[in-house]
């Protein structure tokens, strides 16, 4: 990658991080997105009792949120002009999570034109995998540049 292309990619990555931080839904969660490279994203979440189901562990909606976001942002690193949309997501729960830090790691698998596939996994503070998922994402008609949180300075 040339220096100009690399700096353009870096601007896009930082703008995606800004977009994540600006989403109103993310005000509900103690979390932070880091784009770690092309096709890779990491989101750190702090799970609290506020997201528990009646049996005292994080509700499955939290697993979906973390896995979907990590896969989505990993895939969106390849698209600098349009917002992607989740079209399907399959997830597997492998361990209940309670209070503590959880890391969602997303990784692009395939697709570069209209449909993208990404995998993601959740790891708890002990280093155990607690969930895994695969999603498909497609280009929308929404320009990233039209979204107030997408700040691609350049």
Secondary structure, 3 states (H helix, E strand, C coil): CCHHHHHHHHHHHHHHHHHHHHCHHHHHCEEEEEEEECCEEEEEEEECHHHECCCCCECHHHHHHHHHHHHHHHHHCCCCCEEEEEEEEEEEECCCCCCEEEEEEEEEEECCCCEEEEEEEEECCCCCEEEEEEEEEEEEEEEHHHCCCCCCCC
